[in-house]
Amino acid sequence: MDEFRRIDRSGTNAEKYTLRQKLFGTEDVEPMWVADMDIATPECVIDAVKERLNHPIVGYEVMSDSAFEAQILWMKEHHGFRIERDWLTYSPSVVASIGCAIRAFSNEGDGVIVMDPVYPPFYSMVKDNRRSLILHPLRRDAEGVYRFDLEYLRTQITPQTKLLLLCSPHNPVGRVWSRDELMELGQFCLNHGIVIISDEIHSDIVYSPHRHFPFASLSEALRENTITLIGPGKTFNMAGFSISTVCIASEELRERYEAERLRVHWGDGAALSHTAFEAAYRHGSSWHRKLIGHLDKNRTLLNEWANNHPLIALSSCEATYLAWLDCRALGLGDRELREFFVREANLGLSPGLSFGKEGSGYMRLNFAVATEVLENALGRISDALKRRNDV
Ligand SMILES: Cc1ncc(COP(=O)(O)O)c(C=O)c1O
C-alpha cells in the first residue's frame, strides 16, 4: 500500500480539519495550514505503542535513559551533533520550552529578539511573559533569498536585550541557515551577551544539497550559550504525543532552566509518548528517508506549477513542508488574499500576516499531503486565477 496515500482524518479531532469553520468560516476548504502532515505516522511508532498497551497498567513513568539515547544517536548520525545525556530534559512542547527558557534567562521588561516573519507563538511567548519584542526583519536579497540583517539589528538592541529566538530551519520562509550565516549571528550574540534559544524542530526535514547545522554544534562558545529545542513531532508526524527535549550543555544555564522547569511542574511526560519517542528515533530512519523523497516530489511539483504562474512566486524551500507563497503580484490586500484562497480556490492556508508584518502579501501552504491532493489544490488555484483574469 502507498505509505503516502490520502488518509481520512475525520473522527479524530484533527485540529487542521476541526477548526475550519472557526478559522475560514466554512468547512468547505481543503485544509493546508497547521504544520502537521496528512501522512500516516510511521508503523514502527504505532506498533510500539500497541505493544506497550499489552501491559495493563499505564501509570506515571520516568523517561528512560534508553529513550534519550535513541535521540542522542539520531542527532549524531543525522546532524553530527554529539549530545551528552545530562544535557537533555523532557518537555511536552517546544513552545512551552520557549516560554520556560524566556522566564529562566530574562526578567520582565527585558528584550527578546524575534525574526519577522516567524512562527506566531514566538511573538506571543515574548509578549505573554511580559518581555519586550525586538524585531529583526528578515531581508530578501536580489535573488529573493531571505537573509539576516545584523547591521539593522545592531541599531535595535539595548543592554536589556537578553535573548534571541532562532528558528532553524526557518518556518515559514523555508531557509536552512548556512554555517557562515549562523556563525555570524552567533558571534553577534556572544559580543552582546545574548543567549540563543534555537528552535530546531524542523531540522530533519531538509532537502539536498542543503544541510542543517545545529547551532550548539558550531563552536564551543556557542555550545555554552545555546538552548536547543528538538523533538520527533514534525519528523515523524507525531505532534499528538506531545513530547520533545531541551538540550543545554552549559551547567550554569542548565541550573537556571531547571529551576524554572520545576516551577511549572510538567514532570517527565506520558508513558505512551516515551514509547513512541524511542521507537521513532530507533526504528524510523528508513521511513524518514522515504518521507523526504515524497515531500521532495511534492516540492518539485510546486516549483513547476509556480514557474507557470507568474502571479504567485515560491520562495526557495530548502527545508520544512511549508511553502511560502509570494502573492504580492496579485495586488490584493491581506484580507482579500485570504478570501481569494478560501472562497475562490476552496483552500485553507495560513495568512502570511499571521507570521508578522513582513508576511503581508504572502500565504503559507502545507504540502505534506498525498501528491494527488496537492495536484488538486494547485489545479484549484490555477482555475481561480484564470476566472479572475477572465472577468
Ligand atoms: C518552529 C516551530 N516551533 C514549534 C512548533 C510547535 O512545537 P510544539 O507542538 O512541540 O509546541 C512548531 C509547529 O508548527 C513550529 O513550526
The ligand as a Tripos MOL2 file, in Angstrom:
@<TRIPOS>MOLECULE
LIG
   16    16     1     0     0
SMALL
NO_CHARGES

@<TRIPOS>ATOM
      1 C1          9.0800   26.4550   14.5420 C.3       1 LIG1
      2 C2          8.1010   25.6640   15.3580 C.ar      1 LIG1
      3 N1          8.3250   25.5070   16.6750 N.ar      1 LIG1
      4 C3          7.4610   24.8140   17.4510 C.ar      1 LIG1
      5 C4          6.3130   24.2570   16.9130 C.ar      1 LIG1
      6 C5          5.3570   23.5470   17.8060 C.3       1 LIG1
      7 O1          6.0100   22.6500   18.6580 O.3       1 LIG1
      8 P1          5.2300   22.0100   19.8710 P.3       1 LIG1
      9 O2          3.9860   21.4080   19.3240 O.co2     1 LIG1
     10 O3          6.1930   20.9580   20.3780 O.co2     1 LIG1
     11 O4          4.9710   23.0820   20.8560 O.co2     1 LIG1
     12 C6          6.0500   24.4170   15.5520 C.ar      1 LIG1
     13 C7          4.8150   23.8700   14.9720 C.2       1 LIG1
     14 O5          4.4290   24.1600   13.8800 O.2       1 LIG1
     15 C8          6.9710   25.1280   14.7610 C.ar      1 LIG1
     16 O6          6.7690   25.3060   13.4480 O.3       1 LIG1
@<TRIPOS>BOND
     1     1     2 1
     2     2     3 ar
     3     2    15 ar
     4     3     4 ar
     5     4     5 ar
     6     5     6 1
     7     5    12 ar
     8     6     7 1
     9     7     8 1
    10     8     9 2
    11     8    10 1
    12     8    11 1
    13    12    13 1
    14    12    15 ar
    15    13    14 2
    16    15    16 1
@<TRIPOS>SUBSTRUCTURE
     1 LIG1         1 GROUP 0 **** ****
